[in-house]
């Protein structure tokens, strides 16, 4: 078979996977950030998107990628965004092939790239992480030359660093892998030119509107992850590793690739290729620990693979490159089944966002409390949010407060008293918002005043009869259909409770009981009652007790 077709297999697959997975919760923030930059011409040094803490010092570590997204959206709307993501996917396939081709035959390299881009597709939505995947692959492509002191290779790597550092915080991986590869050998064989290049690459990140602060920024993010529970919140939202998510083909694919990377890493170390071994270990460690982002396993898989030159060795080794092809087919077949709000077809999918709700209920300039998955959309359409994906853009204790609200250790009224918000804007299909929904129901003065297929807006309603009618209609028509993805059926959920019975269609209290029937809600009710008792709020504690008693 002619080898000229080998690179394009991974490129086409990368483009296809990027197209079917492109819609991301964070994408609206990228567009909003780029729009603001194009309109004002100013790189922000305070967070313009966070209404509870206006003027909070902020470093926009994705401003370059925001410009790309905003430009694509302005030129061609959703089609422009889709094309941008498809191009990035194809570029990833080509770069991974080039990394594998350095030491291997064409078809073996193509097989490795197919596996790599398949694992990478876990995070192939239109997000700033793309630039880090491409940046790492670009660095690995030139790594041998950099360590050997090749000036051309060094220049190519250093020239890419300011661009990478303007788009995503993972830029630090470039300098790390260069320094690691340069000093992994015994001291006598250290590559001083490579080590200096690594340090120069880190310094190049300061060629930014933020200067040295841009170089120090990754360390701040690492610290924040440990102090605020950010990693847990990220895992709650990241398909397929969403909390409680089912085991999928991707878990199997990632497990196979990760195990193979570890085996190849040990083999390289024992074989004296310590630079390769250390770099593979660094990439695997980042994939398994930092943000629990297993997409980097795909890059590590391609880099760590043993040499298979043209000829007989390639034929005997090719199965290692192509072993995951059936799983790739499974990925495409299951794309519309798993997380349908993100994979409803090819390209930009407006159904992942509450455009209809915003059209019916103007939100610009409003102060809504919201869950993390909807924050970026509010940044785009309302101009600001309570929480969004840029958690370094507001104080750590603010994110900790949001986590407490999700856990039920504080009430929605605690949040209201602290921030005087205009209501709550929640993604209806997000399981992690269930505690907030029950809290809004229990407080008594909130009701779902507007909704679409994606999100619901809760606001205070003074008329108890109107509030009851709004809750009843919303629970029947919106919440329960979504709830069927969380438990087998409404009847089954009630049957799991002693004395449970099927709900009467006209009994609002029974509908409320149904909402609370989820096993995850009972600890919340117990904690909520204890919190009210501790504060001496006996009326609220009694309301929770009565609801909990009905469950018993």
N, C-alpha and C positions, 0 to 999 in steps of 0.2 A: 504494500500500500504506500502511496506517495506521502512523504513526510510533510509536504507543504500544507496539508490540511490539518495536521496535528495541533497547531496552536489555536485554531479557530473553534475547536470543539469546546474547550474550556471557556473561551470568550463568549460563544453563543449561549452556553449553559448559564454563565454568569449573568448575561443580559436577561435571559428568560426568568431566572430566579429573582433577580432584582425587580423585574416588572410585576411579578405576582405577589411580591411582599413589600411593596414600596411605602405604603401608608404607615406613618408613625405618629404617635401621640405628640412627639416633640417637634414635628415638622412645622406646625403653625408658628411656634416661637421663632424658628429660623427665618420664616418669611417676615414676621413682624420685626425682628431685629434688623434684617436687611432693608426692609422698607424704611425704617426709621433712619438708618445710616444713609440711604440714598436721598432721603428727603432733607435731612439736616446737615449731612456732610460731616458729622461729628461722631467720633468713637466715644461711647458713654463710659464715664468713670463712676457713676452712681446708677443703681438699678432703676430704670424707668418703668418697669413692669410690675412692681410690687407695691400695692397700695397700703398695706399695714406699716411698712417701714420706708417711707419716701426718703430719698437721699442717701440710702445705705450704700456704702462704698462697694463697688462692683467691678469685676474684671470680666468682660465678655470674651470668654475663651473660644468662641465660635463665630466671631464677627465675619471672618473671611468666608466661611461656609454659608452664613446668612446672606451675604451678598450674592453668592451663586444661586441660592434658592429663590431669593427675591427677584433676581434678574430673570430666571427661568419662568417664574410665575407671571411677571409683567409682560414678557414677550409672548408667551403662548399658554398661560394659565396651567390647567392640569396636564395638558399634553406636554408643555415645556418641562414640568416637574418630572413627568414620567420619562421623558427623553434623557434628562440629566441622570436619573437613577440607572437607566438602562446603560448609558455610556460608562458610568462608574462600575457597574457590574461586569461589563465587557473588559474594561481596563484591568479589573482585578483578575479575571481569567487569564489575560495575556501576561500580566506581570508574574503570576504564580507559575505559569508555564515557563517563562524566561528564567525564574529562579531555579526550577527543577532541571531545566535544559543545560545549566552550567556544567553539570557533571554527568548527565544521563542522556540516553538516546531519546529520539523525538517522541515515540509512542509511549514509552514509559513515563516521560515527562508529562505527556498529555494526560495519562491516567492519574498521575499524582495531582495535577492541577484540577482535574474533575472532582476528585475527592476534596481537595482543599477548598474549592469554590462552593461545593455543596455544604460543607460545614460552615463556611463563611456566611452562607445564605441565612443562617439563623439571625443575623443582624444586618441583613441587606436592605432594610428599609432606608428611606432617604433621610439619613442622619449624618451628623458630622463625623461619626466614627469611621465612615468610608475613607476619609483622608488619612486616618491612622493605619487602616489596613493597607492602603496603597503606599503610605510612607514607610511602613515596616517592610513591605515587599520590595520597595525601591532600595532601601538600605541593604537588605539581604542580597539583592542582585549585585550590588557593588562591593559587598563586604570583603571578599577575598582581595580585591584590588586595593581597598582602603588599608587593610592590615599590611599589605605588601608595600604600601607607600606610593601607589600609583597616583600621580597628581591629578590626572583627569578624573579618575573615580572619586577622589577626595573632593574635587570641585563640584562634581555632580551631586554628591550627598549634601555638602554644605549649602549649595544653592537652593535645595529643596526645603531646608529646615525652617526659614522664616515663613514660608507658605504653610507648611504643616503646623507650625506653632500658632498661626493665625486662625486655624480651623478647628483644632481639637486638642484637648489636654493630654492625650496619650503621646504627644510629640516626644516626651522624655524617653520613650522606648528606643528611638533612634540612637541617641548618645549612649544609652545603657548597653545595647547589643554591640556597638562598636568597641566600647571600652572593655566589655566582658570578653569579646573575641580576641582583643589585643593582649590581654594579660592572663589569659587562661593557660597558656603554655608555661613551662618552667621559666624562672626569672631570666636565665641566659638567653632565652628565645623570645622574650617580650618584644612586641612591636611598639616601640615608642612613638613612631609616626601615627600608628593607628590610635593609640591612647590619646595623643594630643588632638587628633581629628575628632575623637569622641567629645572631648572637652570643648573644642571649638564649635561643635554642633550644638552643644548645650548653650554656649554663649550666643550662638546665632539666633536663638529664640528671643533674645533681648532686642533684636531688630524689630520692634513692635511699638505701637503707640503706648504700651504699658511698660516698656523698658525692662528693668531687672525684675519687676514684680511678675512679669510673665514667666520668667525662669523659675521663680519660687512658687508659682501658683499650684503645680501638681502636688507639692508637699502639703499645701493647705487642704486640698481635696482629700488626700489620704487621711489627714488628721480628722477631718469632718466626718468621714465615713464611720470612724470608730466612735465618735462622740454623739452622733445624732440618730443612729440606726438607719442611716441612708442605704446601706447595702440591703437590709431587709426590705425597705420600701421599693427598691429597684427590682428585687427578685419578685415582689408581689405583682409587678406589672410586665415582666419580660417573658413573653411567650417563647418557648414552651415551658420554661421553668417557673411559671406563675404558681403561686402558692396553691396547693391542692390540684394542680393540673395533672391530667392523665399521662401515663408513660406513652411516649410516641416514638415513631421511627427515628426522630432526630436524637433522642436520648441514646438510642442504640448506635447510631452513626457516630455521635460524638464520643461515646464510650470506646468504640473500636478504634477510632483515630487517636484518642488520648492514650490508650494502652499501647498502640503501635509507636507513638512518639516516645513514650517512656522507654520502651524496649530499644528503639534505635538510639536514644540518648545514651543509655548504658553501653551499648555496643560501640558507639563512637568514642566514648571515654576509654574503654578498654583497648580500643584499637589505636589509641594515641592521638585521635582527632579531637583534642580537648576543647578547642575553640568552638567547633560545631556543637559539641555536647553541651557546653555552658550556655550558648545562645539558645539551643533547643529547650534547655531547662528553664531559662528565663521566660521564654514565650509561653511554655506550658504552665509555669507558675502564675503568670499574669492571667492566662485563660481560666485557670481553676480557682484563683483567689480574688483577683482585683475585679470588682464588680461582678464576679462570677460569670465572666463574659467568655463563654467557650468558643466564640467565633475565632479567636486567635489560635485555637487548636488547628484550624484549617491551614493557617500560615505555617505553623510549626511542623505540621505533617509534611508539607512540601519541602521545607528546608532540611528536616532531619532525615529524610529518606536516604538510604544508601545509594552509592553510585551504581548505575546500570548502563554502561556504554552501548553503542550500536553493536548489534551482532547477537551471538548466542546468549550472552548474559541477559540481554534485554528480554528475550523470549521467556526465559525461566523466571524473571522477576516481575513481568508485567502484571501478573495476577494481584500483586500488592497494590499496584496503582489503580486497578479497575474493580477491586473487590466491592466497592460501595455503589456501583452502578445500579443494582436493583433497589437500593435504598433511595437513590436519587429519583428513580421512577416513582417510588412510593411517595416521595416528597411532592412531586407534581400532582399525583393522583389525589393526595390528601389535602392539597392546598386550600380548596374551597370548604373542606370539612372542618378543619381545626382553626379556631379563632376566626370565624367568618367575617367579623367586623373589620379584620385586617387583611383578609385574603379573599375578597369577594370577586376577584377577577384580575385582569391585567391592568396595571396602571393606577393612576391617582383615583382614589375612591372617596368621594365626598360623603358617602353614607357613614363613614367612620366618625364624622363630626356633626355637632348639632346645628347645622345651618338653618334648618327649618324653625327651630326654637328661637334662634336669634332674630330671624325674620319676623316672627310673631310677637316677640317680646324684646324690645330694644334694650340692649345691655351696656351700651357705650357709657363710660364714666361711672358705672355702678360699682359698689363695693360688695362683692359676693365672696362668701367663704366657699371653697370648692375642694374637690379631691384632686390628687396629684395628676391623674390621667386627663383631666379636663383643663388644667391650668394654662397650658400653652395656647389652647384655643381661645381662652378668655384674654390672654395677652394680645392676641391678634385682633379679636373682634370687640372686646370691651376696653382694651388699652392697658389692663392691669389684671392681676390675679392674686389670690390669697397664698397659694403655693403653686409652683411649676417645677419643671425639670432642672432649672438652674438654682439648686438649693444653696449654692455658695453666694447667692445674691441677696440673702437676708440672714438675720442672726440665727445661730444654731439653736437657741432656745425657742425660736419660732417654729422651726421644723419639729423640735421635740414636742411642742404643744400640739401640732397637727397629728403626730403619732399617738399622743395620749387620747385625742378625740377619736381616732380610728379604733383604739383599744377599748374605749368606753370608760377609761379612768377619769375623764372629765366629760361634762355634758356639752351639748350644743349651746346651751345658755351660758356656760362658762366662756365659750368662744365669743358669743354675742356681747357679753358684758365687757370683754377685753378689747373688742375691736369695733363695736357698733356697726356691724355689717348689715347690708340691705337684704340679706337672704342667703340661701344655700343653693349652689349650682353643682349638681352631682351627676356623674355618669351612671345611668340606670343599669347598664349591663356589667358593671364592675362588682364582683363579689365582695371586695374589701370595703365597699360603701354600705353594706347591709347594717352595720352597727350604727352608722350615722342616720340611716333611714329610720330605724327603730327609735333612736334618740329623738328625732324630729317628731315622730308620731307620739311618743310619750310626753313630750313637753306640753302638748295640748294647744299651743297657739300657732303652730305652723301647719301649712297644708300645701300640697302640690298644686300650684296655681297654673303651671304651664309645662308642657313636655313635648318631645318628639320621640322618634324611635331610638335616640341615642342618650339623651340627658333629660333631667327634670329640674325645674326651678321651684324651690320651696320658699314661701314667704309667710309672714304672720297674717292670719285671717281673724278678725274680731268676732265674726258671727259663727258660733259653735255649730249650728245646723249646716251652714254652707261649708265649713271646714270638714264636717263629717261626710257630707256628700262628695266633696272633692277627694277625700281619702278613699272612700268606697269605690268610686269610679276608677281612680288611679291604681289601686291595688288589684282590682279585677282586670282592667284592660292593659296595664303596663307591667306592674311588678310581678304578678304571678306568671304570665307567659315567660318572662325572663327567668323567673325563679325555677322553672322546670329544667334549666341547665345546671342548677345548683343541687337539687334533690330530685328523686325519681318522679314524683308527682305531688300536687298539693295534698291529695288524700293520703298518700304514703307518708308525707311529712307529719300530718296530724296523727296518723295511726301509730307513729313511733312514740307518741306522747301518751302516757297512761290516761285513759278516759277520752282520748281524742276521737273526734267525729268529723265527718265531712262538713264543710261550711255551708251555712244557709246563705243564699245569694243576697238577702236583704238584711243581714245581721252585721253591722259595721264592727262590733266588738269581736265577733268571730273572725272577721277578716284580719283584725289586728292580732288576734291570737295566732292566726295562720302565719303572719309575718314573723312572729316571735318563735314559731315552732322549729326553726332551724337550730340544730345543736350548737352552732356558734353563738347564738343569741343568749342562751341561758347564762353563761358566765358573765356576759355583759350586763344582764338584768341584776344579777347578784352584786356585781361591782357597783352598779349605778345606785342600787338601794343602800349599800354600805356608805357610799359617798354622801348621799343625802342625809342619812342618819348622823354621820360624823359632823355635818354642818348644822344639824338641828332643823333641817327642812322636812318636817314631819309629813306635810301634805304630799309633797312629791314622793317621799319614801313610801307612803301608804298606797299611792297610785301604782308604783312599781310592784309593791307587795301583792296587790290585788291581781295584777296581770300575771305575776309569777305563780300565784296560787291557782289560777285557772289552768296553767300548764301542768300543775301537779294533779 
